[in-house]
Amino acid sequence: MENKKAIKLVDKILEDLDKNGITMDTLIEDLKQLRAYALQEEIPLVVKVLRYTYEHIEENNSFLIPIPDDEPVDETSEITNEGTIEPVESLKYLISLTKSVNNKTNVADLREYRDALSGFDA
């Protein structure tokens, strides 16, 4: 994102997550505010991911989506760390991706988060 206030908000969210973990009271409002900045900048992928994110957190009282894998999973390979989700680290990664949506890797990971959030079934 280009907006300096949005970048400051991203930094604040990341700092809050480091200090307090996932706290519903401020986190949801901060994500909604960050989404408003993404709307202003007309970045539909970020708008959608942020909405899915705060709705997911409201419903589950946590962030239950793992960080996207760097490499595609081979259907024949065994997944060794399945079920290991670090909610704070994954959420911090997702939020940090919103800082630079010109990066193709960031966009790809945001799409993976979008798909995982939209298809999430607790």
Secondary structure by P-SEA (a helix, b strand, c coil): cccaaaaaaaaaaaaaaacccccaaaaaaaaaaaaaaaaaaccaaaaaaaaaaaaaaaaccccccccccccccccccccccccccaaaaaaaaaaaaacccccaaaaaaaaaaaaaaaaccc
